Amino acid sequence: MDSTWRTTSTSFSSGSRGRASSPGRDTDMGSNENLALRSIRLIEEGGVASFLRVGKLYAVGWFTAFVWAVKYGIDPRRGLRAAMSTEVPIFRDLFANLRADDVFYDVGAHTGLFTEPVASMLGRDRVVAFEPGDGATRLKRRLADAQLEATVVEKAISNEGSEQYYSHSGRVGLLGDTDAPEFTTTNAVEILDDDELPTPTVVKIDVFGAEGDVVKGLEEILSRDECRLVYLEVHLPMTFQRKRPEHIFENFLERWSLTEVVEVLFRCGFDVVPIHLRSETDDLFIKAEKTP
């Protein structure tokens, strides 16, 4: 289909460059020279204490990534970025619950924080990432560099359409700083009608405040028996989100409802529990699971 893009898959032993992320940005780990220059710059800008602190983060990140490589077969270069993120508790639970025959939907994939390690773990034809705009371009480039295979759908999932959506750092949702550029949306009915897309068994959703719109747009898929597990990042309307422009935050308050999100998940047959609070940004992660 026109909106779908695929990369080719390979094993750990390929010569692709690994990428890692320090908090808040992507970092190219492919060159010892680059690493040395970054280390020198870090010492110059933040002192030895800052250098040691970041060094500890990388040491813990690499250790965690290698543990995941041994337990789950995830390329540690793909796992490092996840291991250094603020979402490690979610990754631990996700990796422990993924099965070899799962189909994973990454809704709001952005640049592939979840897409990459899960594609490394599950392999060919088992990962579908939904991301409109600039994020999809960066995601495709990262997948190509890593020689991983995933299906990238350059659309946002929505029940209502893209009106009143906003943009921040290439991401779209009800939260942001500016009006979102025009983008295409889809929903469960269209996805199920598309013979090229497999039906998911596990879904991760991170849509920048548009959680209610997205779960309603996916309801027909979420209600299917084979869809057994959902991880959803909920952007709570607390102090951090209030830093948005006033009209955007007011619109967010009018349209956002945690009760509505949970009601949809209950209707689809899920038990819902909170599993992690990222307190510095007021983001709550919930896990929805169907009891066998």
C-alpha positions as CSV (number, residue, x, y, z in Angstrom):
1,M,0.0,0.0,0.0
2,D,1.2,3.6,-0.6
3,S,1.7,4.5,3.1
4,T,3.7,1.4,3.9
5,W,7.5,1.2,3.9
6,R,9.7,-1.8,4.8
7,T,13.3,-2.4,5.7
8,T,15.2,-5.6,5.3
9,S,16.1,-7.8,8.3
10,T,19.5,-9.1,9.4
11,S,21.2,-10.7,12.4
12,F,23.3,-9.2,15.2
13,S,26.5,-9.7,13.3
14,S,25.7,-7.2,10.6
15,G,28.1,-4.3,10.1
16,S,25.4,-1.7,10.8
17,R,26.2,1.2,13.1
18,G,24.6,1.1,16.6
19,R,22.8,4.0,18.0
20,A,22.2,4.9,21.6
21,S,20.4,7.7,23.4
22,S,21.5,9.9,26.2
23,P,18.5,11.3,28.0
24,G,16.5,13.4,25.5
25,R,18.3,12.8,22.3
26,D,19.7,10.2,19.8
27,T,23.5,9.6,20.0
28,D,25.6,8.0,17.3
29,M,27.7,5.3,18.9
30,G,29.4,4.2,15.7
31,S,32.8,5.9,16.2
32,N,35.4,5.8,19.0
33,E,36.5,9.2,17.8
34,N,33.0,10.6,18.3
35,L,32.8,9.0,21.7
36,A,36.2,10.6,22.7
37,L,35.1,14.0,21.4
38,R,31.8,13.8,23.3
39,S,33.7,12.8,26.5
40,I,36.0,15.8,26.2
41,R,33.2,18.1,25.5
42,L,31.2,16.8,28.4
43,I,34.1,17.3,30.8
44,E,34.6,20.9,29.5
45,E,31.0,21.8,29.8
46,G,30.0,19.9,33.0
47,G,33.1,18.9,34.8
48,V,34.4,15.5,35.9
49,A,31.4,14.9,38.0
50,S,29.1,15.2,35.0
51,F,31.3,13.0,33.0
52,L,31.2,10.3,35.7
53,R,27.5,10.6,36.1
54,V,26.9,10.0,32.3
55,G,29.5,7.3,32.3
56,K,27.6,5.5,35.0
57,L,24.4,5.8,33.0
58,Y,26.0,4.2,30.0
59,A,27.6,1.5,32.1
60,V,24.2,0.6,33.6
61,G,22.5,0.9,30.1
62,W,25.0,-1.4,28.4
63,F,24.7,-3.9,31.3
64,T,20.9,-3.9,31.0
65,A,21.1,-4.2,27.2
66,F,23.3,-7.2,27.4
67,V,21.0,-8.8,29.9
68,W,18.1,-8.3,27.5
69,A,20.3,-9.8,24.7
70,V,20.9,-12.9,26.7
71,K,17.3,-13.3,27.9
72,Y,15.3,-12.2,24.9
73,G,17.7,-12.2,21.9
74,I,17.6,-8.4,21.4
75,D,20.6,-6.8,19.7
76,P,22.2,-4.9,22.5
77,R,22.8,-1.9,20.2
78,R,19.0,-1.7,19.8
79,G,18.4,-2.4,23.5
80,L,20.8,0.3,24.7
81,R,18.6,3.2,23.7
82,A,15.7,1.6,25.5
83,A,17.9,0.8,28.5
84,M,18.9,4.4,28.9
85,S,15.4,5.8,28.5
86,T,13.0,6.8,31.3
87,E,10.7,3.9,30.3
88,V,12.8,1.0,31.4
89,P,10.0,-0.5,33.7
90,I,7.8,-0.6,30.6
91,F,10.4,-2.3,28.5
92,R,11.1,-4.9,31.2
93,D,7.4,-5.8,31.4
94,L,7.0,-5.8,27.6
95,F,10.0,-8.0,26.9
96,A,9.0,-10.5,29.6
97,N,5.5,-10.8,28.1
98,L,6.2,-10.9,24.3
99,R,5.9,-14.2,22.6
100,A,7.7,-15.4,19.4
101,D,4.4,-15.4,17.5
102,D,3.2,-11.9,18.6
103,V,2.4,-9.1,16.3
104,F,3.3,-5.7,17.8
105,Y,1.7,-2.4,16.9
106,D,3.7,0.7,17.9
107,V,1.2,3.5,17.8
108,G,2.9,6.9,18.0
109,A,6.3,5.3,17.2
110,H,8.1,8.6,16.7
111,T,11.8,7.6,16.0
112,G,11.5,4.0,17.1
113,L,12.3,3.8,20.8
114,F,10.0,0.7,21.0
115,T,10.0,-0.3,17.3
116,E,13.7,-1.1,17.1
117,P,14.2,-3.5,20.1
118,V,10.9,-5.2,19.4
119,A,11.8,-5.7,15.7
120,S,15.1,-7.1,16.8
121,M,13.3,-9.5,19.1
122,L,10.4,-10.6,16.9
123,G,11.8,-10.3,13.4
124,R,10.2,-10.3,10.0
125,D,6.6,-9.2,9.5
126,R,5.7,-8.8,13.2
127,V,6.1,-5.1,13.9
128,V,4.0,-2.3,12.5
129,A,4.8,1.3,13.5
130,F,2.3,4.1,13.0
131,E,3.8,7.6,12.8
132,P,3.0,10.6,10.6
133,G,5.3,13.3,9.4
134,D,8.9,13.9,10.3
135,G,9.0,11.2,12.9
136,A,8.3,8.5,10.2
137,T,11.2,9.8,8.1
138,R,13.6,9.6,11.0
139,L,12.2,6.2,12.0
140,K,12.7,4.8,8.5
141,R,16.3,6.0,8.4
142,R,17.1,4.4,11.8
143,L,15.6,1.1,10.7
144,A,17.6,1.2,7.5
145,D,20.8,1.9,9.5
146,A,20.1,-0.9,11.8
147,Q,19.0,-3.3,9.0
148,L,15.8,-4.1,10.8
149,E,12.5,-4.9,9.3
150,A,9.3,-3.2,10.3
151,T,6.2,-1.9,8.5
152,V,6.0,1.9,8.8
153,V,2.5,3.4,8.2
154,E,2.8,7.1,7.8
155,K,-0.6,7.8,9.3
156,A,-1.9,8.7,12.7
157,I,-4.6,6.5,14.2
158,S,-7.6,8.6,15.1
159,N,-11.4,8.3,15.6
160,E,-12.0,12.0,15.0
161,G,-9.5,13.1,12.4
162,S,-6.5,15.5,12.7
163,E,-8.4,18.7,13.5
164,Q,-7.2,20.5,16.6
165,Y,-4.0,18.4,16.8
166,Y,-0.8,20.1,17.7
167,S,2.9,19.5,17.2
168,H,6.0,19.4,19.4
169,S,9.5,18.3,18.2
170,G,8.0,16.4,15.3
171,R,5.3,14.7,17.4
172,V,1.6,15.2,17.0
173,G,-1.3,14.9,19.5
174,L,-3.5,17.1,21.7
175,L,-0.4,18.5,23.3
176,G,2.3,20.6,21.6
177,D,3.4,24.2,21.0
178,T,2.2,24.9,17.4
179,D,-0.5,23.7,15.1
180,A,0.3,20.3,13.6
181,P,1.1,20.1,9.9
182,E,-1.5,18.3,7.8
183,F,-1.3,14.6,8.1
184,T,-3.4,11.5,7.2
185,T,-5.3,9.4,9.7
186,T,-6.6,5.9,9.8
187,N,-8.7,3.7,12.1
188,A,-9.4,0.1,13.0
189,V,-11.9,-0.4,10.2
190,E,-9.4,0.7,7.6
191,I,-6.6,-1.3,9.1
192,L,-8.7,-4.5,9.3
193,D,-9.7,-4.0,5.6
194,D,-6.0,-3.8,4.6
195,D,-4.8,-7.3,3.7
196,E,-1.2,-6.3,4.0
197,L,-1.4,-5.5,7.8
198,P,-1.5,-8.3,10.3
199,T,-3.9,-8.0,13.3
200,P,-1.9,-7.1,16.5
201,T,-1.7,-9.2,19.6
202,V,0.3,-6.5,21.6
203,V,-0.1,-2.7,21.2
204,K,1.9,0.2,22.6
205,I,0.3,3.6,22.5
206,D,2.1,7.0,23.0
207,V,0.2,9.7,21.3
208,F,1.0,12.9,23.2
209,G,-2.4,13.5,24.9
210,A,-4.7,12.0,22.2
211,E,-5.1,8.7,24.1
212,G,-8.9,8.8,24.1
213,D,-9.2,9.5,20.4
214,V,-6.8,6.7,19.6
215,V,-8.3,4.0,21.7
216,K,-11.7,4.8,20.3
217,G,-10.2,4.7,16.8
218,L,-8.7,1.2,17.6
219,E,-11.6,-0.2,19.5
220,E,-12.6,-2.7,16.9
221,I,-9.1,-4.1,16.9
222,L,-8.6,-4.0,20.7
223,S,-11.9,-5.9,21.2
224,R,-10.6,-8.9,19.2
225,D,-9.6,-12.0,21.2
226,E,-6.1,-12.1,19.7
227,C,-5.3,-8.6,21.0
228,R,-4.3,-9.5,24.5
229,L,-2.0,-6.8,25.8
230,V,-1.8,-3.0,25.6
231,Y,0.8,-0.6,27.0
232,L,-0.5,3.0,27.1
233,E,1.3,6.2,28.1
234,V,-1.2,8.6,29.6
235,H,-0.2,12.3,29.6
236,L,-1.8,13.6,32.8
237,P,-3.1,17.2,32.8
238,M,-0.7,18.2,35.6
239,T,1.9,21.0,36.0
240,F,4.3,19.8,33.3
241,Q,1.7,19.7,30.6
242,R,0.5,23.2,31.7
243,K,3.7,24.6,30.2
244,R,2.0,24.4,26.8
245,P,0.4,27.5,25.3
246,E,-2.8,28.3,27.3
247,H,-5.2,27.7,24.4
248,I,-3.6,24.3,23.7
249,F,-3.8,23.3,27.4
250,E,-7.4,24.4,27.7
251,N,-8.3,22.4,24.6
252,F,-6.5,19.4,26.1
253,L,-8.5,19.7,29.3
254,E,-11.8,19.8,27.4
255,R,-11.1,16.8,25.3
256,W,-9.0,14.5,27.5
257,S,-10.5,11.9,29.9
258,L,-8.7,9.1,31.7
259,T,-12.1,7.6,32.6
260,E,-13.0,7.5,28.9
261,V,-9.8,5.7,28.0
262,V,-10.3,3.1,30.8
263,E,-13.9,2.6,29.8
264,V,-13.0,1.7,26.2
265,L,-10.3,-0.8,27.5
266,F,-12.9,-2.3,29.8
267,R,-15.4,-2.7,27.0
268,C,-12.7,-4.5,25.0
269,G,-12.3,-7.0,27.8
270,F,-9.1,-5.8,29.4
271,D,-8.1,-5.6,33.1
272,V,-6.3,-2.3,33.6
273,V,-3.5,-1.5,36.1
274,P,-1.0,1.4,36.4
275,I,2.6,0.1,36.2
276,H,4.8,3.2,36.2
277,L,4.7,7.0,36.9
278,R,7.3,9.2,35.2
279,S,7.0,11.9,37.8
280,E,9.2,14.6,36.1
281,T,6.7,14.8,33.2
282,D,3.5,13.7,34.8
283,D,3.2,10.7,32.5
284,L,1.4,7.6,33.8
285,F,1.9,4.2,32.1
286,I,-0.9,1.7,32.3
287,K,-1.0,-1.9,31.3
288,A,-4.2,-3.5,29.9
289,E,-4.3,-7.3,29.7
290,K,-6.9,-9.9,28.9
291,T,-7.3,-12.8,31.3
292,P,-7.0,-16.1,29.5
